[in-house]
Amino acid sequence: MQTVVLAAGQGTRMRPLTDALPKPMLPVAGKPLVAHTVETAVAAGASEIVLVVGYEAAAVRDYFGSHDPGVPVTFAEQTEQRGTADAVRAAAPHLSDAPFAVLNGDALYDEASLAALYDAGPAVGSFRVDDPSSYGVLELDGEGAVEGVVEKPDDPPSDLINAGAYVFPAVARDWLDVPESERGEAELTDVLQRCCEAATVEAVPFERWLDVGRPWELLAASEWKLAALEGRIDGAVSEDAHLSGTVVVEAGATVKPGVVIEGPAYVDADATVGPNAYVRGATYVGEGAKVGHAVEVKNSVLMSGASLGHLSYLGDSVLGRETNFGAGTNVANLRHDGGNVRLTVKGERVSTGRRKFGVVTGDGAKTGINSALNAGVTLSSGARTSPGETVTRDR
């Protein structure tokens, strides 16, 4: 089945990590987020991938130009991000006269559920949540068929939300020219509504699904995919290092003496860990990243080129590319009152839903030696802290 994968957006809720990188290209367990989506689609039965690109499109094109997912990949460009229906409209010239699937390139799906969706079309993926009021909620008729989607309702008609995965009939290519919504976008849910009026649409339950829209969800994606890895040591690991659990050390990476790594963990190409460092939890050390002497890293994502100076602590955090933490930098990742840590998303402080969460930094952020960063702090791209400074607010 031809599968359209939407990968054109910037991901404003993920800023500053997406200031110069499209959200689908954020790293998850050694490969871009969208690569996981594509691989799952192929494993579930996709015969061709049509990737819709837009913001920083070259990054997506370059990756799939050198990484073959096993089926043909075609690119379609959405020149302006005007909504999901508009994105599929950009892909329409590449679609054959047959049913087709649409997936969000910034979401993770389990293979078995996605295969069931492909078999059931016309269909929409559904996921059961405790509080559906913040999502698009599926309306079902008395026999369980989908009647439509209600966006963020005060009184949800069900606890099944739209997982952003669809199988449409071929004729849906003619339904993509929909009016703009209140958000000023052409919404794919309007196409789904037309489909519901023309055919019986099944709500296919997904056993596992994750919308990766905010920084703490990138941590959740990392936790999911790192847990599924098989260990592999292709780099240089000192005889005096101790690795346990599932650990991947890529070719060109170096793990120095005295290092302890408790997996699941992934040390990418040309990265350096140690000496005497402690890496634990679901941690990704990105390509060319450095974890210095006596540094402890827990459950974090270090993007390419990030560096942690000696005697530092980093927990439950996401560091952008080329971030440089000076020696003795310490990150708090727990509130004294035990409440969930809050983070700024599009100018508003919102709960991460996580009792433990550290910091987020944009590309090129730097801390002076002995800096202390409070839980829930965001450092923007290129931000600086002074030696010995305690940072309790975003900058």
MIBAMI-397636 format. One record per residue (C-alpha): residue number from 1; x, y, z; residue in one letter. Coordinates in steps of 0.05 Angstrom, whole numbers. Each point is the difference from the previous one (the first is absolute). Example, Ala and Ser with C-alpha at 12.3 -4.5 7.8 and 13.67 -1.06 7.14 Angstrom:
% residues 2
num 1	u 246	v -90	w 156	residu a;
num 2	u 27	v 69	w -13	residu s;
***
This chain:
% residues 395
num 1	u 0	v 0	w 0	residu m;
num 2	u 26	v 69	w -17	residu q;
num 3	u 12	v 39	w 64	residu t;
num 4	u 4	v 75	w 5	residu v;
num 5	u 45	v 21	w 58	residu v;
num 6	u -8	v 73	w 22	residu l;
num 7	u 68	v 30	w 16	residu a;
num 8	u -6	v 72	w -22	residu a;
num 9	u -11	v 37	w 66	residu g;
num 10	u 49	v 36	w 45	residu q;
num 11	u -30	v -21	w 66	residu g;
num 12	u -8	v 66	w 37	residu t;
num 13	u -18	v -36	w 65	residu r;
num 14	u 68	v -33	w -2	residu m;
num 15	u 40	v 64	w -2	residu r;
num 16	u 56	v 16	w 9	residu p;
num 17	u 20	v -71	w -23	residu l;
num 18	u -32	v 15	w -68	residu t;
num 19	u 28	v 69	w -11	residu d;
num 20	u 42	v -27	w -58	residu a;
num 21	u -22	v -73	w -5	residu l;
num 22	u -68	v -28	w -20	residu p;
num 23	u -34	v -37	w 56	residu k;
num 24	u -4	v -66	w -39	residu p;
num 25	u 77	v 1	w -2	residu m;
num 26	u 10	v 3	w 75	residu l;
num 27	u 42	v -60	w 23	residu p;
num 28	u -33	v -60	w 32	residu v;
num 29	u 45	v -60	w 16	residu a;
num 30	u 50	v 13	w -55	residu g;
num 31	u -45	v 21	w -57	residu k;
num 32	u -49	v 56	w -15	residu p;
num 33	u -70	v -4	w 28	residu l;
num 34	u -30	v -4	w -70	residu v;
num 35	u 45	v -59	w -17	residu a;
num 36	u -34	v -40	w 55	residu h;
num 37	u -67	v 18	w -29	residu t;
num 38	u 21	v -21	w -70	residu v;
num 39	u 32	v -65	w 24	residu e;
num 40	u -63	v -19	w 38	residu t;
num 41	u -43	v 16	w -61	residu a;
num 42	u 43	v -43	w -45	residu v;
num 43	u -2	v -58	w 50	residu a;
num 44	u -76	v 7	w 4	residu a;
num 45	u -9	v -4	w -75	residu g;
num 46	u 15	v 67	w -34	residu a;
num 47	u 21	v -12	w -72	residu s;
num 48	u 23	v 72	w -13	residu e;
num 49	u 13	v 61	w 43	residu i;
num 50	u -19	v 70	w -22	residu v;
num 51	u 36	v 47	w 47	residu l;
num 52	u -30	v 70	w 3	residu v;
num 53	u 56	v 49	w 18	residu v;
num 54	u 2	v 75	w 11	residu g;
num 55	u 38	v 33	w 58	residu y;
num 56	u 75	v -15	w -6	residu e;
num 57	u -18	v -52	w -53	residu a;
num 58	u 72	v -14	w -19	residu a;
num 59	u 12	v -35	w 66	residu a;
num 60	u -55	v -51	w -14	residu v;
num 61	u 20	v -8	w -73	residu r;
num 62	u 73	v -11	w 18	residu d;
num 63	u -16	v -53	w 52	residu y;
num 64	u -44	v -42	w -45	residu f;
num 65	u 48	v 11	w -57	residu g;
num 66	u 51	v -42	w 39	residu s;
num 67	u -46	v -46	w 41	residu h;
num 68	u -43	v -47	w -41	residu d;
num 69	u -62	v -24	w 38	residu p;
num 70	u -11	v -57	w -49	residu g;
num 71	u -56	v 30	w -42	residu v;
num 72	u -1	v 58	w -50	residu p;
num 73	u 0	v 70	w 32	residu v;
num 74	u -29	v 59	w -36	residu t;
num 75	u 3	v 72	w 25	residu f;
num 76	u -55	v 51	w -6	residu a;
num 77	u 10	v 72	w 24	residu e;
num 78	u -50	v 41	w 39	residu q;
num 79	u 26	v 70	w -13	residu t;
num 80	u -42	v 31	w 55	residu e;
num 81	u -23	v -36	w 62	residu q;
num 82	u -75	v 10	w -9	residu r;
num 83	u -27	v -62	w 33	residu g;
num 84	u 0	v -76	w -5	residu t;
num 85	u -51	v -4	w -57	residu a;
num 86	u 43	v 49	w -39	residu d;
num 87	u 61	v -44	w 14	residu a;
num 88	u -36	v -62	w -28	residu v;
num 89	u -22	v 43	w -59	residu r;
num 90	u 74	v 11	w -15	residu a;
num 91	u 9	v -75	w -1	residu a;
num 92	u -61	v -15	w -43	residu a;
num 93	u 35	v 3	w -68	residu p;
num 94	u 43	v -58	w 23	residu h;
num 95	u -58	v -44	w 21	residu l;
num 96	u -28	v -56	w -43	residu s;
num 97	u -74	v -14	w -9	residu d;
num 98	u -4	v -44	w 63	residu a;
num 99	u -12	v 8	w 74	residu p;
num 100	u 57	v 35	w 37	residu f;
num 101	u 23	v 11	w 71	residu a;
num 102	u 21	v 64	w 35	residu v;
num 103	u 45	v 2	w 61	residu l;
num 104	u 30	v 56	w 41	residu n;
num 105	u 75	v 0	w -5	residu g;
num 106	u 8	v 24	w 71	residu d;
num 107	u -39	v -58	w 32	residu a;
num 108	u 19	v -71	w 20	residu l;
num 109	u -46	v -58	w -14	residu y;
num 110	u 5	v -74	w 17	residu d;
num 111	u 8	v -45	w -60	residu e;
num 112	u -57	v -49	w 14	residu a;
num 113	u -52	v 55	w 9	residu s;
num 114	u 23	v 36	w -63	residu l;
num 115	u -5	v -65	w -40	residu a;
num 116	u -71	v -8	w 26	residu a;
num 117	u -16	v 71	w -23	residu l;
num 118	u 26	v -16	w -70	residu y;
num 119	u -44	v -61	w -3	residu d;
num 120	u -62	v 36	w 25	residu a;
num 121	u -5	v 61	w -45	residu g;
num 122	u -36	v 46	w -4	residu p;
num 123	u 22	v 9	w 71	residu a;
num 124	u 30	v 47	w 52	residu v;
num 125	u 48	v -19	w 55	residu g;
num 126	u -27	v 9	w 70	residu s;
num 127	u 31	v 2	w 69	residu f;
num 128	u -34	v -3	w 67	residu r;
num 129	u 20	v 54	w 52	residu v;
num 130	u -24	v 19	w 69	residu d;
num 131	u -11	v 73	w -17	residu d;
num 132	u -19	v 9	w -74	residu p;
num 133	u -19	v 74	w 7	residu s;
num 134	u 67	v 24	w -26	residu s;
num 135	u -4	v -41	w -64	residu y;
num 136	u -43	v -12	w -62	residu g;
num 137	u -52	v -50	w 26	residu v;
num 138	u -34	v -51	w -44	residu l;
num 139	u -76	v -1	w -4	residu e;
num 140	u -28	v -70	w -10	residu l;
num 141	u -68	v -24	w -20	residu d;
num 142	u -38	v -55	w 36	residu g;
num 143	u 37	v -54	w -39	residu e;
num 144	u 69	v 29	w 12	residu g;
num 145	u 11	v 33	w -67	residu a;
num 146	u 33	v 69	w -1	residu v;
num 147	u -46	v 59	w -12	residu e;
num 148	u 51	v 55	w 7	residu g;
num 149	u 51	v 35	w 45	residu v;
num 150	u -14	v 52	w 53	residu v;
num 151	u 60	v 44	w 16	residu e;
num 152	u 17	v 9	w 74	residu k;
num 153	u -72	v -6	w 26	residu p;
num 154	u -21	v 21	w 70	residu d;
num 155	u -46	v -61	w 0	residu d;
num 156	u 36	v -54	w -40	residu p;
num 157	u -46	v -49	w -37	residu p;
num 158	u 49	v -57	w 13	residu s;
num 159	u 68	v -15	w 29	residu d;
num 160	u 28	v -18	w -68	residu l;
num 161	u 44	v 52	w -32	residu i;
num 162	u 23	v 9	w -71	residu n;
num 163	u 71	v -29	w -6	residu a;
num 164	u 14	v 36	w -65	residu g;
num 165	u 3	v -64	w -42	residu a;
num 166	u -49	v -10	w -57	residu y;
num 167	u -17	v -45	w -59	residu v;
num 168	u -41	v 37	w -52	residu f;
num 169	u -35	v -25	w -62	residu p;
num 170	u 31	v 22	w -66	residu a;
num 171	u -57	v 50	w -12	residu v;
num 172	u 24	v 40	w 61	residu a;
num 173	u 52	v 32	w -45	residu r;
num 174	u -58	v 41	w -26	residu d;
num 175	u -22	v 22	w 70	residu w;
num 176	u 64	v 36	w 21	residu l;
num 177	u -21	v 70	w -19	residu d;
num 178	u -34	v 15	w 66	residu v;
num 179	u -15	v 69	w 30	residu p;
num 180	u 46	v 28	w 53	residu e;
num 181	u -16	v -15	w 72	residu s;
num 182	u -2	v 50	w 56	residu e;
num 183	u 75	v -11	w 6	residu r;
num 184	u 8	v 24	w -71	residu g;
num 185	u 21	v -69	w -25	residu e;
num 186	u -28	v -52	w -47	residu a;
num 187	u -13	v -59	w 47	residu e;
num 188	u 4	v -73	w -18	residu l;
num 189	u -56	v -13	w 50	residu t;
num 190	u -47	v 34	w -49	residu d;
num 191	u 20	v -51	w -52	residu v;
num 192	u -13	v -55	w 51	residu l;
num 193	u -69	v 30	w 12	residu q;
num 194	u -16	v -4	w -74	residu r;
num 195	u 25	v -72	w 1	residu c;
num 196	u -46	v -16	w 58	residu c;
num 197	u -59	v 27	w -39	residu e;
num 198	u 17	v -42	w -61	residu a;
num 199	u 21	v -66	w 31	residu a;
num 200	u 6	v -39	w 64	residu t;
num 201	u 64	v 21	w 35	residu v;
num 202	u 29	v -46	w 53	residu e;
num 203	u 35	v 24	w 62	residu a;
num 204	u 61	v -45	w 6	residu v;
num 205	u 27	v -2	w 71	residu p;
num 206	u 75	v 11	w 7	residu f;
num 207	u 35	v -39	w 54	residu e;
num 208	u 55	v 51	w 3	residu r;
num 209	u 4	v 71	w -28	residu w;
num 210	u 39	v 63	w 17	residu l;
num 211	u -9	v 69	w -28	residu d;
num 212	u 69	v 32	w 7	residu v;
num 213	u -18	v 73	w 3	residu g;
num 214	u 36	v 28	w 61	residu r;
num 215	u 70	v -10	w 30	residu p;
num 216	u -21	v -49	w 54	residu w;
num 217	u -34	v -43	w -53	residu e;
num 218	u 67	v -4	w -35	residu l;
num 219	u 26	v -32	w 64	residu l;
num 220	u -59	v -48	w 0	residu a;
num 221	u 15	v -18	w -73	residu a;
num 222	u 72	v -13	w 20	residu s;
num 223	u -22	v -44	w 57	residu e;
num 224	u -45	v -40	w -46	residu w;
num 225	u 50	v -12	w -55	residu k;
num 226	u 62	v -10	w 43	residu l;
num 227	u -37	v -55	w 38	residu a;
num 228	u -11	v -37	w -66	residu a;
num 229	u 73	v 0	w -22	residu l;
num 230	u 47	v -59	w -3	residu e;
num 231	u 69	v 14	w 30	residu g;
num 232	u 58	v 9	w -47	residu r;
num 233	u 72	v 22	w 11	residu i;
num 234	u 34	v 26	w -63	residu d;
num 235	u 41	v 56	w 31	residu g;
num 236	u 60	v 0	w 48	residu a;
num 237	u -18	v -20	w 71	residu v;
num 238	u 54	v -1	w 54	residu s;
num 239	u 11	v -65	w 37	residu e;
num 240	u -8	v 41	w 63	residu d;
num 241	u -70	v 23	w -19	residu a;
num 242	u -62	v -37	w 24	residu h;
num 243	u -61	v -5	w -45	residu l;
num 244	u -65	v -34	w 22	residu s;
num 245	u -69	v -5	w -29	residu g;
num 246	u -12	v 16	w -73	residu t;
num 247	u 55	v 46	w -26	residu v;
num 248	u 18	v 21	w -71	residu v;
num 249	u 68	v 30	w -14	residu v;
num 250	u 7	v 21	w -72	residu e;
num 251	u 63	v -4	w -42	residu a;
num 252	u 46	v 59	w 14	residu g;
num 253	u -27	v 10	w 71	residu a;
num 254	u 46	v -6	w 60	residu t;
num 255	u -18	v -23	w 70	residu v;
num 256	u 59	v 15	w 46	residu k;
num 257	u 26	v -34	w 63	residu p;
num 258	u -42	v 2	w 63	residu g;
num 259	u -66	v 13	w -37	residu v;
num 260	u -63	v -34	w 24	residu v;
num 261	u -59	v -4	w -49	residu i;
num 262	u -65	v -31	w 23	residu e;
num 263	u -44	v -9	w -61	residu g;
num 264	u -42	v 10	w -38	residu p;
num 265	u 49	v 49	w -29	residu a;
num 266	u 26	v 20	w -69	residu y;
num 267	u 68	v 31	w -12	residu v;
num 268	u 1	v 25	w -72	residu d;
num 269	u 57	v 5	w -49	residu a;
num 270	u 61	v 42	w 21	residu d;
num 271	u -29	v 13	w 69	residu a;
num 272	u 45	v -3	w 61	residu t;
num 273	u -19	v -22	w 70	residu v;
num 274	u 46	v 7	w 60	residu g;
num 275	u 45	v -14	w 32	residu p;
num 276	u -37	v -19	w 64	residu n;
num 277	u -68	v 22	w -25	residu a;
num 278	u -66	v -31	w 21	residu y;
num 279	u -55	v -7	w -53	residu v;
num 280	u -66	v -31	w 20	residu r;
num 281	u -73	v -3	w -17	residu g;
num 282	u -25	v 8	w -72	residu a;
num 283	u 56	v 45	w -25	residu t;
num 284	u 21	v 18	w -70	residu y;
num 285	u 69	v 31	w -10	residu v;
num 286	u -2	v 30	w -69	residu g;
num 287	u 50	v -1	w -56	residu e;
num 288	u 64	v 35	w 20	residu g;
num 289	u -27	v 17	w 70	residu a;
num 290	u 46	v -1	w 60	residu k;
num 291	u -13	v -22	w 72	residu v;
num 292	u 60	v 21	w 41	residu g;
num 293	u 37	v -25	w 61	residu h;
num 294	u -43	v -20	w 59	residu a;
num 295	u -64	v 25	w -34	residu v;
num 296	u -66	v -34	w 17	residu e;
num 297	u -55	v -2	w -53	residu v;
num 298	u -68	v -29	w 13	residu k;
num 299	u -58	v -12	w -47	residu n;
num 300	u 18	v 56	w -49	residu s;
num 301	u 9	v 16	w -73	residu v;
num 302	u 65	v 34	w -22	residu l;
num 303	u -5	v 22	w -72	residu m;
num 304	u 60	v 1	w -47	residu s;
num 305	u 61	v 37	w 25	residu g;
num 306	u -27	v 13	w 70	residu a;
num 307	u 53	v 1	w 54	residu s;
num 308	u -2	v -9	w 76	residu l;
num 309	u 61	v 26	w 37	residu g;
num 310	u 30	v -41	w 57	residu h;
num 311	u -35	v -6	w 67	residu l;
num 312	u -68	v 17	w -28	residu s;
num 313	u -69	v -31	w 11	residu y;
num 314	u -55	v -5	w -53	residu l;
num 315	u -67	v -34	w 13	residu g;
num 316	u -64	v -8	w -41	residu d;
num 317	u 21	v 54	w -49	residu s;
num 318	u 6	v 15	w -74	residu v;
num 319	u 61	v 37	w -26	residu l;
num 320	u 0	v 31	w -69	residu g;
num 321	u 57	v -6	w -50	residu r;
num 322	u 68	v 28	w 21	residu e;
num 323	u -24	v 17	w 70	residu t;
num 324	u 60	v 8	w 46	residu n;
num 325	u -9	v -7	w 75	residu f;
num 326	u 60	v 26	w 39	residu g;
num 327	u 34	v -42	w 53	residu a;
num 328	u -40	v -8	w 63	residu g;
num 329	u -67	v 17	w -32	residu t;
num 330	u -57	v -33	w 39	residu n;
num 331	u -72	v -9	w -23	residu v;
num 332	u -57	v -7	w 49	residu a;
num 333	u -53	v -48	w -23	residu n;
num 334	u -48	v -5	w 59	residu l;
num 335	u -46	v 51	w 35	residu r;
num 336	u 5	v 3	w 75	residu h;
num 337	u -76	v -3	w 6	residu d;
num 338	u -1	v -65	w -41	residu g;
num 339	u -45	v 30	w -54	residu g;
num 340	u 7	v -10	w -74	residu n;
num 341	u 53	v 45	w -32	residu v;
num 342	u -27	v 55	w -45	residu r;
num 343	u 32	v 24	w -65	residu l;
num 344	u -12	v 59	w -46	residu t;
num 345	u -35	v -19	w -65	residu v;
num 346	u -18	v 56	w -48	residu k;
num 347	u 5	v 51	w 55	residu g;
num 348	u -42	v -37	w 52	residu e;
num 349	u 22	v -41	w 60	residu r;
num 350	u -30	v -69	w -6	residu v;
num 351	u 7	v -64	w 39	residu s;
num 352	u 46	v -53	w -30	residu t;
num 353	u -39	v -53	w 38	residu g;
num 354	u 68	v -24	w 25	residu r;
num 355	u 22	v 3	w 72	residu r;
num 356	u 72	v 1	w -25	residu k;
num 357	u 20	v 46	w -56	residu f;
num 358	u 62	v 42	w -8	residu g;
num 359	u 15	v 52	w -53	residu v;
num 360	u -5	v 12	w -75	residu v;
num 361	u 53	v 38	w -40	residu t;
num 362	u 2	v 26	w -70	residu g;
num 363	u 58	v -8	w -47	residu d;
num 364	u 65	v 32	w 23	residu g;
num 365	u -22	v 16	w 71	residu a;
num 366	u 58	v 5	w 50	residu k;
num 367	u 6	v 1	w 75	residu t;
num 368	u 57	v 29	w 41	residu g;
num 369	u 36	v -45	w 49	residu i;
num 370	u -38	v -19	w 63	residu n;
num 371	u -67	v 23	w -28	residu s;
num 372	u -64	v -27	w 31	residu a;
num 373	u -63	v -7	w -42	residu l;
num 374	u -68	v -9	w 33	residu n;
num 375	u -50	v -53	w -21	residu a;
num 376	u -42	v 24	w -59	residu g;
num 377	u 49	v 52	w -26	residu v;
num 378	u 7	v 11	w -75	residu t;
num 379	u 63	v 31	w -29	residu l;
num 380	u -12	v 29	w -69	residu s;
num 381	u 46	v -12	w -58	residu s;
num 382	u 66	v 35	w 13	residu g;
num 383	u -18	v 18	w 72	residu a;
num 384	u 56	v 10	w 52	residu r;
num 385	u 6	v -6	w 75	residu t;
num 386	u 55	v 30	w 43	residu s;
num 387	u 48	v -41	w 43	residu p;
num 388	u -32	v -19	w 66	residu g;
num 389	u -69	v 25	w -21	residu e;
num 390	u -65	v -31	w 24	residu t;
num 391	u -52	v 2	w -55	residu v;
num 392	u -72	v -5	w 21	residu t;
num 393	u -34	v 32	w -61	residu r;
num 394	u 2	v -11	w -75	residu d;
num 395	u 48	v 40	w -41	residu r;
***
